[in-house]
Amino acid sequence: MKRTGCILAAAAFSFGLSTGVAFAFDPPPWCELVKNKNAAENAICTTASLADLDNIMNLTYAFAVDPLPAAQKPILKASQADWLKQTRNGCGADHACLARVMKIRTATLDDIHARMHF
């Protein structure tokens, strides 16, 4: 599926959440894998709107890392790991903070992807 198709599907899902259209809450797949979740992870795994933002951000990350030259992939992977540890987890359980930083990170990742497709 093309990136725009995935983003449109994610946006449609998000629209359904914001308009009250009934969708089953589906936490990100990693929620079941992480045993000892921190406050930020717990908030994302138990809040539909944050889980939706996390899913969109993770999809955008995949699209950003995929076209990178092999030498640059570890740099973005390390950057994402640092972002998770410092920025996302720094929000704790603050929903507004988590939403804000995930939207900013998604925009950054989207920009990286756009620059790889001139």
Secondary structure as the mmCIF struct_conf table of DSSP 4:
data_model
#
loop_
_struct_conf.conf_type_id
_struct_conf.id
_struct_conf.beg_label_comp_id
_struct_conf.beg_label_asym_id
_struct_conf.beg_label_seq_id
_struct_conf.end_label_comp_id
_struct_conf.end_label_asym_id
_struct_conf.end_label_seq_id
HELX_RH_AL_P HELX_RH_AL_P1 ARG A 3 THR A 19
TURN_TY1_P TURN_TY1_P1 GLY A 20 GLY A 20
TURN_TY1_P TURN_TY1_P2 PRO A 29 PRO A 29
HELX_RH_AL_P HELX_RH_AL_P2 TRP A 30 LEU A 33
BEND BEND1 LYS A 35 ASN A 36
HELX_RH_AL_P HELX_RH_AL_P3 ALA A 39 THR A 46
HELX_RH_AL_P HELX_RH_AL_P4 ALA A 48 VAL A 65
TURN_TY1_P TURN_TY1_P3 ASP A 66 PRO A 67
BEND BEND2 LEU A 68 LEU A 68
TURN_TY1_P TURN_TY1_P4 ALA A 70 GLN A 72
HELX_RH_AL_P HELX_RH_AL_P5 LYS A 73 ASP A 82
HELX_RH_PI_P HELX_RH_PI_P1 TRP A 83 ARG A 88
HELX_RH_3T_P HELX_RH_3T_P1 ASN A 89 CYS A 91
TURN_TY1_P TURN_TY1_P5 GLY A 92 ALA A 93
HELX_RH_AL_P HELX_RH_AL_P6 HIS A 95 ARG A 115
TURN_TY1_P TURN_TY1_P6 MET A 116 MET A 116
#
